[in-house]
Amino acid sequence: MASASDPPNRKQLSHERIVEAAARAIRRSGYHGVGVADIMKEAGLTHGGFYAHFASRDAMIVEAMQHASRDSSSTMKMRISERVARGEGRFAALVHIYLHDDELAGSEQGCIVAALASEMARQDDTVLNEARRRVNTLIDAVRHALPEGNDGATAEVATATMVGAMQLARTLGAKPGRALLEHTRKALIARYEPVAGHSG
């Protein structure tokens, strides 16, 4: 039996390539834009090998959502730590990073919830249940970033505001989208972290 410290074998490496390709595709094109044949091609593998890795397309999508969430969460934590080290409040740092202008055109690498929230409720149970876990994980991250004294309901409101703002900004496009993000950043920080927050 292989241990966690063993180097990945060929099948594991292939599996990871499929999941990475699906994670990019799902954020770029939505749930229905993730075709098995296209994902396998992007991963450099044959279509026929798909079922050696996944029991179904939904199983692949669930793993892709998990991978995308871990990837964006890891990047966000690192960037938040950098801003906090420079004296910024943790919530203000999260807001500036999540609602950064660069995210307007960066859905392939961004938050899975902002990329897919409008489609999540229409998915079958397997995917929907994972989508709910991704939403709750994001709410938890916001809750931990908020200053002491804010409750779970505050985290839900702040999360909903951030996700909705990003979706609307992407719909509006470059200039009006950037303006919407700026206004939302200022409003959230002024409301929940007015002393520690600053622009930047």
Residue pairs with C-beta under 8 A, 6 or more apart in sequence:
2 9
8 16
11 52
11 53
14 43
14 45
14 49
14 53
15 53
17 43
17 44
17 45
18 39
18 40
18 43
18 45
18 50
18 53
18 54
18 60
19 60
19 63
19 64
19 67
20 43
20 67
21 39
21 42
21 43
22 34
22 39
22 60
22 61
22 63
22 64
22 67
23 64
23 65
23 67
23 68
23 71
23 112
24 42
24 108
24 109
25 33
25 34
25 38
25 39
25 42
25 64
26 33
26 34
26 61
26 64
26 65
26 68
26 112
26 115
26 116
27 68
27 107
27 108
27 109
27 110
27 112
27 115
27 116
28 107
28 108
30 115
30 116
30 119
31 61
31 116
31 119
31 123
31 127
32 119
34 57
34 60
34 61
34 64
36 47
36 50
36 57
36 60
37 47
39 60
40 46
40 47
40 49
40 50
41 47
50 60
53 60
54 60
54 63
56 126
58 124
58 126
58 127
59 126
61 127
61 130
62 126
62 127
62 130
65 112
65 116
65 127
65 130
65 131
65 134
66 130
68 112
68 115
69 112
69 134
69 137
71 109
72 109
72 110
72 111
72 112
73 137
73 141
75 109
76 94
76 97
76 98
76 141
79 93
79 97
80 90
80 93
80 94
80 97
80 145
83 92
83 93
83 96
83 97
84 90
84 93
88 96
88 196
88 197
88 198
88 200
89 147
89 189
89 193
89 195
89 196
89 197
90 144
90 145
90 147
90 196
91 142
91 145
91 146
91 147
91 158
91 188
91 189
91 192
91 193
91 196
91 197
92 189
92 193
92 196
92 197
92 198
93 145
94 141
94 142
94 145
95 162
95 185
95 188
95 189
95 197
96 185
96 200
98 111
98 114
98 162
98 166
99 162
99 165
99 166
99 169
99 181
99 184
99 185
100 181
101 178
101 181
103 110
103 111
103 114
103 166
103 181
104 169
104 170
104 173
104 174
104 177
104 178
104 181
107 114
107 115
107 170
110 166
111 138
111 163
111 166
112 134
113 120
113 134
113 135
113 138
113 163
114 162
114 163
114 166
114 167
116 131
117 135
117 163
117 167
118 167
120 127
120 128
120 131
120 132
120 135
121 128
123 131
135 159
138 159
138 163
139 152
139 155
139 156
139 159
140 155
142 155
142 158
142 159
142 162
143 150
143 152
143 154
143 155
146 154
146 155
146 158
146 192
146 193
147 192
147 193
147 196
150 192
154 192
158 188
158 192
161 184
161 188
162 184
162 188
165 180
165 181
165 184
166 181
168 177
168 180
169 176
169 177
169 178
169 180
169 181
170 177
171 177
172 180
185 199
186 199
189 197
190 197
